[in-house]
Amino acid sequence: MSDFTGDMAFELDSFDHKILDELATDGRMNVTELARRIGLSKSPVQTRLKRLEQTGIIRGYRALLDPVRLGLDHVAFVEVRMTDTREAALSAFNAAVLQIAEIEECHMLAANFDYLLKIRAKDMRAYRRVLAEKISTLPHVGSTSTYVAMQAVKDDGI
């Protein structure tokens, strides 16, 4: 089976997929336990892990945080329409978005608007401040439309 990552394709076998499945469930699992679960010895698992990391298939490891317990339970999705969609304008917008902590996700879309942002804030007042002081001032933003999430049916955390 061939998987595509970046601009290079890598062959992943069933053991590679088992490693990825196990780590997606528990990224803190030690190599000895991982080897036991997938049915290989420790050394080949370490080699496979290193390859998966070096090829960028495993991009990193992190703790999943509960945003509600952190007081960040207000989620809004924002459609952004750009005034300019030439490459320089898009690059400037993309670079500026990376500097705003409250923007949890940013996706360029093929739609009747240009970007969809997922914003996480403490409450509506904090969101309004982010919208007015940060999002609306991003390069080449023409207009925005906000949709407030009422409930997260599936959310893997931040």
Backbone hydrogen bonds, N-H to C=O, Kabsch-Sander energy under -0.5 kcal/mol:
donor,donor_aa,acceptor,acceptor_aa,energy
3,D,10,F,-2.5
5,T,3,D,-0.5
5,T,8,M,-2.0
8,M,5,T,-2.1
10,F,3,D,-2.4
12,L,1,M,-1.5
12,L,10,F,-0.6
17,H,13,D,-2.2
18,K,14,S,-2.1
19,I,15,F,-2.5
20,L,16,D,-2.5
21,D,17,H,-2.5
22,E,18,K,-2.6
23,L,19,I,-2.6
24,A,20,L,-2.0
25,T,21,D,-1.2
26,D,22,E,-2.5
29,M,26,D,-1.4
34,L,30,N,-2.5
35,A,31,V,-2.8
36,R,32,T,-2.0
37,R,33,E,-2.5
38,I,34,L,-2.0
39,G,35,A,-1.4
40,L,35,A,-1.9
45,V,41,S,-1.4
46,Q,42,K,-2.4
47,T,43,S,-2.1
48,R,44,P,-2.5
49,L,45,V,-2.8
50,K,46,Q,-2.3
51,R,47,T,-2.1
52,L,48,R,-2.7
53,E,49,L,-2.3
54,Q,50,K,-2.9
55,T,51,R,-2.3
56,G,53,E,-1.1
57,I,52,L,-1.1
58,I,52,L,-2.5
59,R,57,I,-0.8
65,L,63,A,-0.6
70,L,66,D,-1.2
71,G,68,V,-1.7
72,L,67,P,-3.3
74,H,121,A,-2.1
75,V,73,D,-0.7
76,A,119,I,-2.3
77,F,147,Y,-3.3
78,V,117,L,-2.4
79,E,145,S,-2.9
80,V,115,Y,-2.7
81,R,143,S,-2.8
82,M,80,V,-0.5
83,T,140,H,-2.8
84,D,140,H,-0.6
89,A,86,R,-0.6
90,L,86,R,-2.3
91,S,87,E,-2.6
92,A,88,A,-2.0
93,F,89,A,-2.4
94,N,90,L,-2.9
95,A,91,S,-2.3
96,A,92,A,-1.9
97,V,93,F,-2.4
98,L,94,N,-1.5
99,Q,96,A,-1.4
100,I,97,V,-1.9
101,A,99,Q,-0.7
103,I,100,I,-1.3
104,E,102,E,-1.1
104,E,118,K,-2.5
105,E,118,K,-1.4
107,H,116,L,-2.3
109,L,114,D,-2.6
111,A,109,L,-1.0
111,A,113,F,-0.7
114,D,80,V,-2.0
115,Y,80,V,-1.9
116,L,107,H,-2.5
117,L,78,V,-2.6
118,K,105,E,-2.5
119,I,76,A,-3.3
119,I,117,L,-0.6
120,R,102,E,-2.4
121,A,74,H,-2.6
127,Y,123,D,-2.4
128,R,124,M,-2.8
129,R,125,R,-1.8
130,V,126,A,-2.1
131,L,127,Y,-2.9
132,A,128,R,-2.7
133,E,129,R,-3.0
134,K,130,V,-1.9
135,I,130,V,-2.4
136,S,131,L,-2.7
138,L,135,I,-1.6
141,V,138,L,-1.5
142,G,81,R,-3.1
142,G,140,H,-0.5
143,S,81,R,-1.7
145,S,79,E,-1.7
147,Y,77,F,-2.7
149,A,75,V,-2.7
153,V,151,Q,-0.8
158,I,65,L,-1.6
